Amino acid sequence: MVDLKTDGDVKEMAEMLDMISDKIPKILNGMMESLYSVDRAKTIGQSVGALYKELMESGIPEDAALKMSMDYMISIKDVSKMTKTD
């Protein structure tokens, strides 16, 4: 619990809350835009494709490489869900 002893403390706390309430939505929107942008989708696609290709070139059987690549894509999706704000 915050112990506010003066009107100055109350004013300072109010200003800080105003600043936070203004900045937090902007930060969250920026994060969402970076997660769901065309560039991000392209990067994810390249990443999953590169993983699949590397697994195949390493001698992993096709069905296992496909499953591992799909699991990787799902893990990216799960991380994105955790950051979703709506």
N, CA, C and O atoms as a Maestro MAE file, in Angstrom:
{
 s_m_m2io_version
 :::
 2.0.0
}

f_m_ct {
 s_m_title
 :::
 protein
 m_atom[344] {
  # First column is atom index #
  i_m_mmod_type
  r_m_x_coord
  r_m_y_coord
  r_m_z_coord
  i_m_residue_number
  s_m_chain_name
  s_m_pdb_residue_name
  s_m_pdb_atom_name
  i_m_atomic_number
  :::
  1 25 0.838 -1.181 0.000 1 A "MET " " N  " 7
  2 3 0.000 0.000 0.000 1 A "MET " " CA " 6
  3 2 0.885 1.246 0.000 1 A "MET " " C  " 6
  4 15 1.883 1.312 0.718 1 A "MET " " O  " 8
  5 25 0.512 2.212 -0.798 2 A "VAL " " N  " 7
  6 3 1.283 3.448 -0.916 2 A "VAL " " CA " 6
  7 2 0.854 4.423 0.161 2 A "VAL " " C  " 6
  8 15 -0.342 4.632 0.365 2 A "VAL " " O  " 8
  9 25 1.811 5.024 0.855 3 A "ASP " " N  " 7
  10 3 1.531 6.009 1.899 3 A "ASP " " CA " 6
  11 2 1.745 7.395 1.303 3 A "ASP " " C  " 6
  12 15 2.878 7.859 1.175 3 A "ASP " " O  " 8
  13 25 0.650 8.047 0.941 4 A "LEU " " N  " 7
  14 3 0.727 9.383 0.343 4 A "LEU " " CA " 6
  15 2 0.553 10.414 1.447 4 A "LEU " " C  " 6
  16 15 -0.516 10.505 2.051 4 A "LEU " " O  " 8
  17 25 1.596 11.188 1.711 5 A "LYS " " N  " 7
  18 3 1.595 12.094 2.846 5 A "LYS " " CA " 6
  19 2 1.251 13.526 2.482 5 A "LYS " " C  " 6
  20 15 0.831 14.302 3.340 5 A "LYS " " O  " 8
  21 25 1.422 13.880 1.236 6 A "THR " " N  " 7
  22 3 1.172 15.271 0.857 6 A "THR " " CA " 6
  23 2 0.372 15.331 -0.425 6 A "THR " " C  " 6
  24 15 0.264 14.349 -1.159 6 A "THR " " O  " 8
  25 25 -0.191 16.508 -0.682 7 A "ASP " " N  " 7
  26 3 -0.885 16.723 -1.947 7 A "ASP " " CA " 6
  27 2 0.077 16.561 -3.119 7 A "ASP " " C  " 6
  28 15 -0.329 16.140 -4.202 7 A "ASP " " O  " 8
  29 25 1.340 16.890 -2.909 8 A "GLY " " N  " 7
  30 3 2.356 16.725 -3.947 8 A "GLY " " CA " 6
  31 2 2.533 15.259 -4.303 8 A "GLY " " C  " 6
  32 15 2.700 14.916 -5.473 8 A "GLY " " O  " 8
  33 25 2.499 14.396 -3.300 9 A "ASP " " N  " 7
  34 3 2.602 12.961 -3.548 9 A "ASP " " CA " 6
  35 2 1.415 12.461 -4.365 9 A "ASP " " C  " 6
  36 15 1.573 11.653 -5.281 9 A "ASP " " O  " 8
  37 25 0.229 12.949 -4.021 10 A "VAL " " N  " 7
  38 3 -0.980 12.545 -4.746 10 A "VAL " " CA " 6
  39 2 -0.897 13.020 -6.191 10 A "VAL " " C  " 6
  40 15 -1.216 12.274 -7.117 10 A "VAL " " O  " 8
  41 25 -0.471 14.256 -6.377 11 A "LYS " " N  " 7
  42 3 -0.352 14.804 -7.730 11 A "LYS " " CA " 6
  43 2 0.686 14.020 -8.533 11 A "LYS " " C  " 6
  44 15 0.468 13.708 -9.704 11 A "LYS " " O  " 8
  45 25 1.808 13.708 -7.902 12 A "GLU " " N  " 7
  46 3 2.865 12.953 -8.581 12 A "GLU " " CA " 6
  47 2 2.360 11.560 -8.976 12 A "GLU " " C  " 6
  48 15 2.643 11.081 -10.074 12 A "GLU " " O  " 8
  49 25 1.624 10.925 -8.087 13 A "MET " " N  " 7
  50 3 1.069 9.597 -8.371 13 A "MET " " CA " 6
  51 2 0.067 9.681 -9.519 13 A "MET " " C  " 6
  52 15 0.064 8.814 -10.394 13 A "MET " " O  " 8
  53 25 -0.772 10.696 -9.533 14 A "ALA " " N  " 7
  54 3 -1.758 10.865 -10.606 14 A "ALA " " CA " 6
  55 2 -1.062 11.080 -11.949 14 A "ALA " " C  " 6
  56 15 -1.475 10.509 -12.958 14 A "ALA " " O  " 8
  57 25 -0.024 11.889 -11.967 15 A "GLU " " N  " 7
  58 3 0.725 12.128 -13.201 15 A "GLU " " CA " 6
  59 2 1.379 10.837 -13.700 15 A "GLU " " C  " 6
  60 15 1.395 10.567 -14.901 15 A "GLU " " O  " 8
  61 25 1.913 10.051 -12.775 16 A "MET " " N  " 7
  62 3 2.555 8.802 -13.154 16 A "MET " " CA " 6
  63 2 1.517 7.834 -13.742 16 A "MET " " C  " 6
  64 15 1.789 7.177 -14.746 16 A "MET " " O  " 8
  65 25 0.346 7.743 -13.131 17 A "LEU " " N  " 7
  66 3 -0.703 6.867 -13.645 17 A "LEU " " CA " 6
  67 2 -1.194 7.322 -15.017 17 A "LEU " " C  " 6
  68 15 -1.466 6.492 -15.884 17 A "LEU " " O  " 8
  69 25 -1.308 8.629 -15.219 18 A "ASP " " N  " 7
  70 3 -1.690 9.162 -16.534 18 A "ASP " " CA " 6
  71 2 -0.659 8.770 -17.592 18 A "ASP " " C  " 6
  72 15 -1.016 8.369 -18.700 18 A "ASP " " O  " 8
  73 25 0.605 8.888 -17.244 19 A "MET " " N  " 7
  74 3 1.675 8.541 -18.180 19 A "MET " " CA " 6
  75 2 1.615 7.041 -18.513 19 A "MET " " C  " 6
  76 15 1.734 6.649 -19.674 19 A "MET " " O  " 8
  77 25 1.431 6.224 -17.492 20 A "ILE " " N  " 7
  78 3 1.376 4.776 -17.706 20 A "ILE " " CA " 6
  79 2 0.170 4.409 -18.556 20 A "ILE " " C  " 6
  80 15 0.290 3.606 -19.482 20 A "ILE " " O  " 8
  81 25 -0.987 4.981 -18.258 21 A "SER " " N  " 7
  82 3 -2.196 4.642 -19.016 21 A "SER " " CA " 6
  83 2 -2.103 5.097 -20.461 21 A "SER " " C  " 6
  84 15 -2.796 4.551 -21.319 21 A "SER " " O  " 8
  85 25 -1.278 6.067 -20.745 22 A "ASP " " N  " 7
  86 3 -1.061 6.522 -22.114 22 A "ASP " " CA " 6
  87 2 -0.053 5.627 -22.848 22 A "ASP " " C  " 6
  88 15 -0.238 5.332 -24.029 22 A "ASP " " O  " 8
  89 25 0.986 5.205 -22.176 23 A "LYS " " N  " 7
  90 3 2.074 4.470 -22.828 23 A "LYS " " CA " 6
  91 2 1.808 2.983 -22.989 23 A "LYS " " C  " 6
  92 15 2.209 2.405 -24.000 23 A "LYS " " O  " 8
  93 25 1.155 2.349 -22.046 24 A "ILE " " N  " 7
  94 3 0.937 0.897 -22.107 24 A "ILE " " CA " 6
  95 2 0.181 0.489 -23.375 24 A "ILE " " C  " 6
  96 15 0.635 -0.427 -24.060 24 A "ILE " " O  " 8
  97 25 -0.945 1.118 -23.722 25 A "PRO " " N  " 7
  98 3 -1.630 0.723 -24.959 25 A "PRO " " CA " 6
  99 2 -0.755 0.892 -26.206 25 A "PRO " " C  " 6
  100 15 -0.836 0.082 -27.130 25 A "PRO " " O  " 8
  101 25 0.064 1.919 -26.237 26 A "LYS " " N  " 7
  102 3 0.953 2.126 -27.381 26 A "LYS " " CA " 6
  103 2 1.989 1.007 -27.471 26 A "LYS " " C  " 6
  104 15 2.297 0.529 -28.563 26 A "LYS " " O  " 8
  105 25 2.519 0.596 -26.341 27 A "ILE " " N  " 7
  106 3 3.499 -0.493 -26.327 27 A "ILE " " CA " 6
  107 2 2.843 -1.787 -26.797 27 A "ILE " " C  " 6
  108 15 3.408 -2.501 -27.625 27 A "ILE " " O  " 8
  109 25 1.650 -2.095 -26.276 28 A "LEU " " N  " 7
  110 3 0.948 -3.319 -26.665 28 A "LEU " " CA " 6
  111 2 0.582 -3.314 -28.140 28 A "LEU " " C  " 6
  112 15 0.718 -4.336 -28.812 28 A "LEU " " O  " 8
  113 25 0.119 -2.181 -28.653 29 A "ASN " " N  " 7
  114 3 -0.205 -2.083 -30.080 29 A "ASN " " CA " 6
  115 2 1.034 -2.296 -30.939 29 A "ASN " " C  " 6
  116 15 0.967 -2.960 -31.973 29 A "ASN " " O  " 8
  117 25 2.152 -1.740 -30.520 30 A "GLY " " N  " 7
  118 3 3.396 -1.930 -31.256 30 A "GLY " " CA " 6
  119 2 3.815 -3.386 -31.291 30 A "GLY " " C  " 6
  120 15 4.292 -3.880 -32.313 30 A "GLY " " O  " 8
  121 25 3.636 -4.073 -30.168 31 A "MET " " N  " 7
  122 3 3.969 -5.494 -30.115 31 A "MET " " CA " 6
  123 2 3.063 -6.293 -31.049 31 A "MET " " C  " 6
  124 15 3.538 -7.173 -31.766 31 A "MET " " O  " 8
  125 25 1.779 -5.998 -31.047 32 A "MET " " N  " 7
  126 3 0.836 -6.723 -31.894 32 A "MET " " CA " 6
  127 2 1.147 -6.480 -33.367 32 A "MET " " C  " 6
  128 15 1.103 -7.412 -34.170 32 A "MET " " O  " 8
  129 25 1.457 -5.246 -33.726 33 A "GLU " " N  " 7
  130 3 1.790 -4.940 -35.118 33 A "GLU " " CA " 6
  131 2 3.037 -5.698 -35.558 33 A "GLU " " C  " 6
  132 15 3.115 -6.163 -36.695 33 A "GLU " " O  " 8
  133 25 4.005 -5.822 -34.662 34 A "SER " " N  " 7
  134 3 5.225 -6.544 -35.040 34 A "SER " " CA " 6
  135 2 4.968 -8.042 -35.147 34 A "SER " " C  " 6
  136 15 5.630 -8.714 -35.938 34 A "SER " " O  " 8
  137 25 4.036 -8.582 -34.384 35 A "LEU " " N  " 7
  138 3 3.727 -10.011 -34.450 35 A "LEU " " CA " 6
  139 2 2.903 -10.374 -35.674 35 A "LEU " " C  " 6
  140 15 3.052 -11.473 -36.208 35 A "LEU " " O  " 8
  141 25 2.033 -9.473 -36.132 36 A "TYR " " N  " 7
  142 3 1.102 -9.796 -37.197 36 A "TYR " " CA " 6
  143 2 1.347 -9.035 -38.490 36 A "TYR " " C  " 6
  144 15 0.421 -8.844 -39.279 36 A "TYR " " O  " 8
  145 25 2.557 -8.607 -38.715 37 A "SER " " N  " 7
  146 3 2.864 -7.871 -39.932 37 A "SER " " CA " 6
  147 2 3.198 -8.839 -41.070 37 A "SER " " C  " 6
  148 15 3.514 -10.006 -40.836 37 A "SER " " O  " 8
  149 25 3.125 -8.340 -42.294 38 A "VAL " " N  " 7
  150 3 3.486 -9.127 -43.466 38 A "VAL " " CA " 6
  151 2 4.948 -9.553 -43.368 38 A "VAL " " C  " 6
  152 15 5.292 -10.692 -43.682 38 A "VAL " " O  " 8
  153 25 5.794 -8.643 -42.936 39 A "ASP " " N  " 7
  154 3 7.219 -8.972 -42.795 39 A "ASP " " CA " 6
  155 2 7.423 -10.091 -41.781 39 A "ASP " " C  " 6
  156 15 8.248 -10.980 -41.991 39 A "ASP " " O  " 8
  157 25 6.683 -10.048 -40.699 40 A "ARG " " N  " 7
  158 3 6.793 -11.084 -39.662 40 A "ARG " " CA " 6
  159 2 6.343 -12.438 -40.222 40 A "ARG " " C  " 6
  160 15 6.986 -13.459 -39.978 40 A "ARG " " O  " 8
  161 25 5.242 -12.441 -40.969 41 A "ALA " " N  " 7
  162 3 4.753 -13.690 -41.564 41 A "ALA " " CA " 6
  163 2 5.792 -14.270 -42.522 41 A "ALA " " C  " 6
  164 15 6.022 -15.479 -42.546 41 A "ALA " " O  " 8
  165 25 6.409 -13.403 -43.302 42 A "LYS " " N  " 7
  166 3 7.440 -13.850 -44.248 42 A "LYS " " CA " 6
  167 2 8.617 -14.454 -43.491 42 A "LYS " " C  " 6
  168 15 9.136 -15.503 -43.875 42 A "LYS " " O  " 8
  169 25 9.033 -13.798 -42.423 43 A "THR " " N  " 7
  170 3 10.148 -14.286 -41.618 43 A "THR " " CA " 6
  171 2 9.825 -15.636 -40.987 43 A "THR " " C  " 6
  172 15 10.667 -16.534 -40.976 43 A "THR " " O  " 8
  173 25 8.618 -15.784 -40.464 44 A "ILE " " N  " 7
  174 3 8.206 -17.051 -39.859 44 A "ILE " " CA " 6
  175 2 8.193 -18.151 -40.914 44 A "ILE " " C  " 6
  176 15 8.681 -19.253 -40.665 44 A "ILE " " O  " 8
  177 25 7.640 -17.862 -42.085 45 A "GLY " " N  " 7
  178 3 7.616 -18.842 -43.163 45 A "GLY " " CA " 6
  179 2 9.009 -19.277 -43.566 45 A "GLY " " C  " 6
  180 15 9.260 -20.463 -43.780 45 A "GLY " " O  " 8
  181 25 9.912 -18.321 -43.670 46 A "GLN " " N  " 7
  182 3 11.294 -18.649 -44.016 46 A "GLN " " CA " 6
  183 2 11.945 -19.490 -42.920 46 A "GLN " " C  " 6
  184 15 12.706 -20.415 -43.205 46 A "GLN " " O  " 8
  185 25 11.643 -19.165 -41.681 47 A "SER " " N  " 7
  186 3 12.208 -19.900 -40.553 47 A "SER " " CA " 6
  187 2 11.730 -21.351 -40.533 47 A "SER " " C  " 6
  188 15 12.529 -22.272 -40.364 47 A "SER " " O  " 8
  189 25 10.432 -21.547 -40.704 48 A "VAL " " N  " 7
  190 3 9.878 -22.904 -40.717 48 A "VAL " " CA " 6
  191 2 10.418 -23.686 -41.912 48 A "VAL " " C  " 6
  192 15 10.782 -24.854 -41.782 48 A "VAL " " O  " 8
  193 25 10.467 -23.042 -43.068 49 A "GLY " " N  " 7
  194 3 11.001 -23.691 -44.269 49 A "GLY " " CA " 6
  195 2 12.462 -24.073 -44.105 49 A "GLY " " C  " 6
  196 15 12.872 -25.158 -44.517 49 A "GLY " " O  " 8
  197 25 13.249 -23.190 -43.508 50 A "ALA " " N  " 7
  198 3 14.665 -23.469 -43.291 50 A "ALA " " CA " 6
  199 2 14.846 -24.633 -42.320 50 A "ALA " " C  " 6
  200 15 15.731 -25.469 -42.502 50 A "ALA " " O  " 8
  201 25 14.003 -24.683 -41.286 51 A "LEU " " N  " 7
  202 3 14.071 -25.802 -40.351 51 A "LEU " " CA " 6
  203 2 13.773 -27.118 -41.064 51 A "LEU " " C  " 6
  204 15 14.505 -28.095 -40.908 51 A "LEU " " O  " 8
  205 25 12.707 -27.138 -41.840 52 A "TYR " " N  " 7
  206 3 12.330 -28.353 -42.577 52 A "TYR " " CA " 6
  207 2 13.461 -28.790 -43.515 52 A "TYR " " C  " 6
  208 15 13.828 -29.964 -43.553 52 A "TYR " " O  " 8
  209 25 13.995 -27.852 -44.251 53 A "LYS " " N  " 7
  210 3 15.071 -28.154 -45.195 53 A "LYS " " CA " 6
  211 2 16.288 -28.705 -44.457 53 A "LYS " " C  " 6
  212 15 16.881 -29.693 -44.889 53 A "LYS " " O  " 8
  213 25 16.658 -28.080 -43.361 54 A "GLU " " N  " 7
  214 3 17.818 -28.530 -42.586 54 A "GLU " " CA " 6
  215 2 17.590 -29.925 -42.013 54 A "GLU " " C  " 6
  216 15 18.506 -30.747 -42.004 54 A "GLU " " O  " 8
  217 25 16.394 -30.195 -41.540 55 A "LEU " " N  " 7
  218 3 16.085 -31.524 -41.017 55 A "LEU " " CA " 6
  219 2 16.193 -32.583 -42.119 55 A "LEU " " C  " 6
  220 15 16.760 -33.656 -41.910 55 A "LEU " " O  " 8
  221 25 15.647 -32.270 -43.276 56 A "MET " " N  " 7
  222 3 15.705 -33.212 -44.403 56 A "MET " " CA " 6
  223 2 17.155 -33.462 -44.831 56 A "MET " " C  " 6
  224 15 17.548 -34.603 -45.070 56 A "MET " " O  " 8
  225 25 17.942 -32.390 -44.925 57 A "GLU " " N  " 7
  226 3 19.344 -32.521 -45.326 57 A "GLU " " CA " 6
  227 2 20.165 -33.268 -44.282 57 A "GLU " " C  " 6
  228 15 21.214 -33.832 -44.595 57 A "GLU " " O  " 8
  229 25 19.684 -33.270 -43.041 58 A "SER " " N  " 7
  230 3 20.386 -33.987 -41.972 58 A "SER " " CA " 6
  231 2 20.009 -35.456 -41.914 58 A "SER " " C  " 6
  232 15 20.516 -36.204 -41.078 58 A "SER " " O  " 8
  233 25 19.117 -35.866 -42.807 59 A "GLY " " N  " 7
  234 3 18.747 -37.271 -42.864 59 A "GLY " " CA " 6
  235 2 17.542 -37.655 -42.023 59 A "GLY " " C  " 6
  236 15 17.253 -38.841 -41.861 59 A "GLY " " O  " 8
  237 25 16.840 -36.673 -41.488 60 A "ILE " " N  " 7
  238 3 15.622 -36.957 -40.723 60 A "ILE " " CA " 6
  239 2 14.562 -37.430 -41.719 60 A "ILE " " C  " 6
  240 15 14.411 -36.822 -42.779 60 A "ILE " " O  " 8
  241 25 13.828 -38.494 -41.409 61 A "PRO " " N  " 7
  242 3 12.778 -38.945 -42.321 61 A "PRO " " CA " 6
  243 2 11.746 -37.840 -42.570 61 A "PRO " " C  " 6
  244 15 11.462 -37.027 -41.690 61 A "PRO " " O  " 8
  245 25 11.191 -37.828 -43.788 62 A "GLU " " N  " 7
  246 3 10.283 -36.754 -44.208 62 A "GLU " " CA " 6
  247 2 9.127 -36.560 -43.242 62 A "GLU " " C  " 6
  248 15 8.810 -35.425 -42.887 62 A "GLU " " O  " 8
  249 25 8.486 -37.647 -42.808 63 A "ASP " " N  " 7
  250 3 7.335 -37.508 -41.913 63 A "ASP " " CA " 6
  251 2 7.738 -36.905 -40.568 63 A "ASP " " C  " 6
  252 15 6.986 -36.116 -39.997 63 A "ASP " " O  " 8
  253 25 8.912 -37.266 -40.059 64 A "ALA " " N  " 7
  254 3 9.395 -36.696 -38.803 64 A "ALA " " CA " 6
  255 2 9.764 -35.224 -38.980 64 A "ALA " " C  " 6
  256 15 9.472 -34.397 -38.117 64 A "ALA " " O  " 8
  257 25 10.407 -34.906 -40.100 65 A "ALA " " N  " 7
  258 3 10.792 -33.516 -40.375 65 A "ALA " " CA " 6
  259 2 9.555 -32.638 -40.504 65 A "ALA " " C  " 6
  260 15 9.540 -31.507 -40.017 65 A "ALA " " O  " 8
  261 25 8.518 -33.153 -41.158 66 A "LEU " " N  " 7
  262 3 7.277 -32.406 -41.300 66 A "LEU " " CA " 6
  263 2 6.627 -32.173 -39.936 66 A "LEU " " C  " 6
  264 15 6.170 -31.069 -39.641 66 A "LEU " " O  " 8
  265 25 6.590 -33.214 -39.111 67 A "LYS " " N  " 7
  266 3 5.993 -33.087 -37.774 67 A "LYS " " CA " 6
  267 2 6.774 -32.087 -36.933 67 A "LYS " " C  " 6
  268 15 6.186 -31.243 -36.256 67 A "LYS " " O  " 8
  269 25 8.094 -32.183 -36.976 68 A "MET " " N  " 7
  270 3 8.921 -31.256 -36.196 68 A "MET " " CA " 6
  271 2 8.724 -29.821 -36.671 68 A "MET " " C  " 6
  272 15 8.681 -28.904 -35.850 68 A "MET " " O  " 8
  273 25 8.605 -29.614 -37.954 69 A "SER " " N  " 7
  274 3 8.379 -28.275 -38.507 69 A "SER " " CA " 6
  275 2 7.010 -27.746 -38.104 69 A "SER " " C  " 6
  276 15 6.861 -26.570 -37.769 69 A "SER " " O  " 8
  277 25 6.014 -28.621 -38.140 70 A "MET " " N  " 7
  278 3 4.666 -28.217 -37.714 70 A "MET " " CA " 6
  279 2 4.647 -27.878 -36.225 70 A "MET " " C  " 6
  280 15 4.015 -26.902 -35.819 70 A "MET " " O  " 8
  281 25 5.332 -28.675 -35.415 71 A "ASP " " N  " 7
  282 3 5.416 -28.391 -33.971 71 A "ASP " " CA " 6
  283 2 6.087 -27.044 -33.718 71 A "ASP " " C  " 6
  284 15 5.679 -26.289 -32.836 71 A "ASP " " O  " 8
  285 25 7.115 -26.758 -34.501 72 A "TYR " " N  " 7
  286 3 7.804 -25.470 -34.384 72 A "TYR " " CA " 6
  287 2 6.848 -24.322 -34.713 72 A "TYR " " C  " 6
  288 15 6.823 -23.310 -34.012 72 A "TYR " " O  " 8
  289 25 6.064 -24.481 -35.779 73 A "MET " " N  " 7
  290 3 5.100 -23.459 -36.169 73 A "MET " " CA " 6
  291 2 4.044 -23.276 -35.084 73 A "MET " " C  " 6
  292 15 3.650 -22.149 -34.784 73 A "MET " " O  " 8
  293 25 3.593 -24.363 -34.504 74 A "ILE " " N  " 7
  294 3 2.601 -24.287 -33.425 74 A "ILE " " CA " 6
  295 2 3.182 -23.559 -32.218 74 A "ILE " " C  " 6
  296 15 2.487 -22.778 -31.569 74 A "ILE " " O  " 8
  297 25 4.449 -23.809 -31.916 75 A "SER " " N  " 7
  298 3 5.059 -23.125 -30.772 75 A "SER " " CA " 6
  299 2 5.126 -21.619 -31.009 75 A "SER " " C  " 6
  300 15 4.935 -20.833 -30.080 75 A "SER " " O  " 8
  301 25 5.394 -21.218 -32.242 76 A "ILE " " N  " 7
  302 3 5.385 -19.782 -32.573 76 A "ILE " " CA " 6
  303 2 3.982 -19.226 -32.386 76 A "ILE " " C  " 6
  304 15 3.806 -18.138 -31.837 76 A "ILE " " O  " 8
  305 25 2.983 -19.977 -32.844 77 A "LYS " " N  " 7
  306 3 1.587 -19.556 -32.703 77 A "LYS " " CA " 6
  307 2 1.201 -19.425 -31.231 77 A "LYS " " C  " 6
  308 15 0.515 -18.477 -30.848 77 A "LYS " " O  " 8
  309 25 1.642 -20.378 -30.405 78 A "ASP " " N  " 7
  310 3 1.325 -20.340 -28.976 78 A "ASP " " CA " 6
  311 2 1.921 -19.117 -28.293 78 A "ASP " " C  " 6
  312 15 1.277 -18.498 -27.446 78 A "ASP " " O  " 8
  313 25 3.131 -18.775 -28.657 79 A "VAL " " N  " 7
  314 3 3.761 -17.577 -28.091 79 A "VAL " " CA " 6
  315 2 2.971 -16.340 -28.502 79 A "VAL " " C  " 6
  316 15 2.776 -15.429 -27.697 79 A "VAL " " O  " 8
  317 25 2.515 -16.308 -29.754 80 A "SER " " N  " 7
  318 3 1.720 -15.175 -30.225 80 A "SER " " CA " 6
  319 2 0.418 -15.056 -29.453 80 A "SER " " C  " 6
  320 15 -0.013 -13.949 -29.132 80 A "SER " " O  " 8
  321 25 -0.218 -16.194 -29.149 81 A "LYS " " N  " 7
  322 3 -1.480 -16.172 -28.373 81 A "LYS " " CA " 6
  323 2 -1.266 -15.591 -26.985 81 A "LYS " " C  " 6
  324 15 -2.125 -14.877 -26.468 81 A "LYS " " O  " 8
  325 25 -0.124 -15.893 -26.380 82 A "MET " " N  " 7
  326 3 0.133 -15.411 -25.029 82 A "MET " " CA " 6
  327 2 0.265 -13.892 -24.981 82 A "MET " " C  " 6
  328 15 0.046 -13.281 -23.935 82 A "MET " " O  " 8
  329 25 0.619 -13.285 -26.106 83 A "THR " " N  " 7
  330 3 0.800 -11.837 -26.136 83 A "THR " " CA " 6
  331 2 -0.424 -11.105 -26.652 83 A "THR " " C  " 6
  332 15 -0.441 -9.875 -26.685 83 A "THR " " O  " 8
  333 25 -1.460 -11.852 -27.060 84 A "LYS " " N  " 7
  334 3 -2.664 -11.247 -27.619 84 A "LYS " " CA " 6
  335 2 -3.406 -10.467 -26.526 84 A "LYS " " C  " 6
  336 15 -3.504 -10.928 -25.389 84 A "LYS " " O  " 8
  337 25 -3.926 -9.285 -26.875 85 A "THR " " N  " 7
  338 3 -4.560 -8.415 -25.884 85 A "THR " " CA " 6
  339 2 -6.066 -8.336 -25.984 85 A "THR " " C  " 6
  340 15 -6.689 -7.680 -25.150 85 A "THR " " O  " 8
  341 25 -6.698 -8.993 -26.993 86 A "ASP " " N  " 7
  342 3 -8.147 -8.827 -27.097 86 A "ASP " " CA " 6
  343 2 -8.910 -9.975 -26.545 86 A "ASP " " C  " 6
  344 15 -10.141 -9.966 -26.568 86 A "ASP " " O  " 8
  :::
 }
 m_bond[343] {
  # First column is bond index #
  i_m_from
  i_m_to
  i_m_order
  :::
  1 1 2 1
  2 2 3 1
  3 3 4 2
  4 3 5 1
  5 5 6 1
  6 6 7 1
  7 7 8 2
  8 7 9 1
  9 9 10 1
  10 10 11 1
  11 11 12 2
  12 11 13 1
  13 13 14 1
  14 14 15 1
  15 15 16 2
  16 15 17 1
  17 17 18 1
  18 18 19 1
  19 19 20 2
  20 19 21 1
  21 21 22 1
  22 22 23 1
  23 23 24 2
  24 23 25 1
  25 25 26 1
  26 26 27 1
  27 27 28 2
  28 27 29 1
  29 29 30 1
  30 30 31 1
  31 31 32 2
  32 31 33 1
  33 33 34 1
  34 34 35 1
  35 35 36 2
  36 35 37 1
  37 37 38 1
  38 38 39 1
  39 39 40 2
  40 39 41 1
  41 41 42 1
  42 42 43 1
  43 43 44 2
  44 43 45 1
  45 45 46 1
  46 46 47 1
  47 47 48 2
  48 47 49 1
  49 49 50 1
  50 50 51 1
  51 51 52 2
  52 51 53 1
  53 53 54 1
  54 54 55 1
  55 55 56 2
  56 55 57 1
  57 57 58 1
  58 58 59 1
  59 59 60 2
  60 59 61 1
  61 61 62 1
  62 62 63 1
  63 63 64 2
  64 63 65 1
  65 65 66 1
  66 66 67 1
  67 67 68 2
  68 67 69 1
  69 69 70 1
  70 70 71 1
  71 71 72 2
  72 71 73 1
  73 73 74 1
  74 74 75 1
  75 75 76 2
  76 75 77 1
  77 77 78 1
  78 78 79 1
  79 79 80 2
  80 79 81 1
  81 81 82 1
  82 82 83 1
  83 83 84 2
  84 83 85 1
  85 85 86 1
  86 86 87 1
  87 87 88 2
  88 87 89 1
  89 89 90 1
  90 90 91 1
  91 91 92 2
  92 91 93 1
  93 93 94 1
  94 94 95 1
  95 95 96 2
  96 95 97 1
  97 97 98 1
  98 98 99 1
  99 99 100 2
  100 99 101 1
  101 101 102 1
  102 102 103 1
  103 103 104 2
  104 103 105 1
  105 105 106 1
  106 106 107 1
  107 107 108 2
  108 107 109 1
  109 109 110 1
  110 110 111 1
  111 111 112 2
  112 111 113 1
  113 113 114 1
  114 114 115 1
  115 115 116 2
  116 115 117 1
  117 117 118 1
  118 118 119 1
  119 119 120 2
  120 119 121 1
  121 121 122 1
  122 122 123 1
  123 123 124 2
  124 123 125 1
  125 125 126 1
  126 126 127 1
  127 127 128 2
  128 127 129 1
  129 129 130 1
  130 130 131 1
  131 131 132 2
  132 131 133 1
  133 133 134 1
  134 134 135 1
  135 135 136 2
  136 135 137 1
  137 137 138 1
  138 138 139 1
  139 139 140 2
  140 139 141 1
  141 141 142 1
  142 142 143 1
  143 143 144 2
  144 143 145 1
  145 145 146 1
  146 146 147 1
  147 147 148 2
  148 147 149 1
  149 149 150 1
  150 150 151 1
  151 151 152 2
  152 151 153 1
  153 153 154 1
  154 154 155 1
  155 155 156 2
  156 155 157 1
  157 157 158 1
  158 158 159 1
  159 159 160 2
  160 159 161 1
  161 161 162 1
  162 162 163 1
  163 163 164 2
  164 163 165 1
  165 165 166 1
  166 166 167 1
  167 167 168 2
  168 167 169 1
  169 169 170 1
  170 170 171 1
  171 171 172 2
  172 171 173 1
  173 173 174 1
  174 174 175 1
  175 175 176 2
  176 175 177 1
  177 177 178 1
  178 178 179 1
  179 179 180 2
  180 179 181 1
  181 181 182 1
  182 182 183 1
  183 183 184 2
  184 183 185 1
  185 185 186 1
  186 186 187 1
  187 187 188 2
  188 187 189 1
  189 189 190 1
  190 190 191 1
  191 191 192 2
  192 191 193 1
  193 193 194 1
  194 194 195 1
  195 195 196 2
  196 195 197 1
  197 197 198 1
  198 198 199 1
  199 199 200 2
  200 199 201 1
  201 201 202 1
  202 202 203 1
  203 203 204 2
  204 203 205 1
  205 205 206 1
  206 206 207 1
  207 207 208 2
  208 207 209 1
  209 209 210 1
  210 210 211 1
  211 211 212 2
  212 211 213 1
  213 213 214 1
  214 214 215 1
  215 215 216 2
  216 215 217 1
  217 217 218 1
  218 218 219 1
  219 219 220 2
  220 219 221 1
  221 221 222 1
  222 222 223 1
  223 223 224 2
  224 223 225 1
  225 225 226 1
  226 226 227 1
  227 227 228 2
  228 227 229 1
  229 229 230 1
  230 230 231 1
  231 231 232 2
  232 231 233 1
  233 233 234 1
  234 234 235 1
  235 235 236 2
  236 235 237 1
  237 237 238 1
  238 238 239 1
  239 239 240 2
  240 239 241 1
  241 241 242 1
  242 242 243 1
  243 243 244 2
  244 243 245 1
  245 245 246 1
  246 246 247 1
  247 247 248 2
  248 247 249 1
  249 249 250 1
  250 250 251 1
  251 251 252 2
  252 251 253 1
  253 253 254 1
  254 254 255 1
  255 255 256 2
  256 255 257 1
  257 257 258 1
  258 258 259 1
  259 259 260 2
  260 259 261 1
  261 261 262 1
  262 262 263 1
  263 263 264 2
  264 263 265 1
  265 265 266 1
  266 266 267 1
  267 267 268 2
  268 267 269 1
  269 269 270 1
  270 270 271 1
  271 271 272 2
  272 271 273 1
  273 273 274 1
  274 274 275 1
  275 275 276 2
  276 275 277 1
  277 277 278 1
  278 278 279 1
  279 279 280 2
  280 279 281 1
  281 281 282 1
  282 282 283 1
  283 283 284 2
  284 283 285 1
  285 285 286 1
  286 286 287 1
  287 287 288 2
  288 287 289 1
  289 289 290 1
  290 290 291 1
  291 291 292 2
  292 291 293 1
  293 293 294 1
  294 294 295 1
  295 295 296 2
  296 295 297 1
  297 297 298 1
  298 298 299 1
  299 299 300 2
  300 299 301 1
  301 301 302 1
  302 302 303 1
  303 303 304 2
  304 303 305 1
  305 305 306 1
  306 306 307 1
  307 307 308 2
  308 307 309 1
  309 309 310 1
  310 310 311 1
  311 311 312 2
  312 311 313 1
  313 313 314 1
  314 314 315 1
  315 315 316 2
  316 315 317 1
  317 317 318 1
  318 318 319 1
  319 319 320 2
  320 319 321 1
  321 321 322 1
  322 322 323 1
  323 323 324 2
  324 323 325 1
  325 325 326 1
  326 326 327 1
  327 327 328 2
  328 327 329 1
  329 329 330 1
  330 330 331 1
  331 331 332 2
  332 331 333 1
  333 333 334 1
  334 334 335 1
  335 335 336 2
  336 335 337 1
  337 337 338 1
  338 338 339 1
  339 339 340 2
  340 339 341 1
  341 341 342 1
  342 342 343 1
  343 343 344 2
  :::
 }
}
